[in-house]
Amino acid sequence: MKLVGLSRQIAFSMMKIAMGSALLVILGSFVFYYLWEKYWPNDIPSETDITPSFPEWIWILCTFVFVILLAVHVAVKLSRRILEPLNSVAEGIRTLAKGELDVRVSVEDHSLGEAARLAEDFNRLAEKLHQMSEAQNFWNAAIAHELRTPVTILRGRLQGLAEGVFTADKAQFDKLLVQVEGLSHLIEDLRVVSLMNSGELHISPEAVHLSAEIKSVTEMTESMLQAAGQSVRLALHAELVWCDSVRIRQALLAILENTSKYAVAGTVTIGSREQDGVYFLSVADQGPGIAPELLPNVFTAFHRAKDTSQRGSGLGLAVVAAIAHAHQGDVRCYINDAGGTTIELCWPARVAVSPEAHQ
């Protein structure tokens, strides 16, 4: 049934009062004078006497009282219907202010459109706040979990060096440096994802030789990939590409790090191309692939397969998605013909330049 708005309900109520009062006065007058003329004809005043008689004063007073009671009845009934959802929302706001984010309000009477929609909007707001609170708690716990390991390792090694358990040689400092670099990388990933979630991840696109940037990243990760038994095959688009080269390098590095951890030994193919005004950058491995039920959450921060034996922060691919979206593009993950995983970024050939400074 179509909802009747609150203003229309008030207008209808006022019309009921006005029409009821008019009908009461008109019909009541006919009845009053009919009965008066029939049973007390001698008491009817002359036409020249304009002063109301005692019975007429009684009739006027009774009519006035009845009209007032009718108006009060309609007003009280309408106010109760209006105040019920408003009081419910007000009570919900007070409860929400106390931190009880699971509070919801219910409205049984949906004929007052605006009031009912107000209650529905409050429920949506409370649900959104509840989801944001849960997400914040999850992020806080996840961040604490990810930071705990490198900080614990650093503390243990530094304490060992201070107590003379470890020898202060180059090997020990190299191990400390690895932990510091990993911690720095994790903090940068957190920063990128946070900037994207707040809409503040700005880029500085320019025309670059993306093939040269890709080759530079593969050379930098060569030892990491070789340790995983993987080799790189390039199939690159040689012309200029419009993008933020620093961010694209960061995205490619995150993909290759993910590939070195989770893909089997074999060939990793990095390809780029332009098609219909869109650039594509893809990284394909030879297995073992990703379970179909995990594909929708591949680019969700801190989401990892529960049965994996390799440990990662769960932020790498979320960073890739953030960089792709900052380029007004997208990213997808799918199973390729070799049974492995392909991660593909795409963005328009001409990316709008943000007026804000590069973050």
Summary of the structure (lengths in Angstrom):
residues: 359
radius of gyration: 37.8
end to end distance: 51.7
largest distance: 129.3
contacts: 1000
relative contact order: 0.08
helix: 59%
strand: 13%
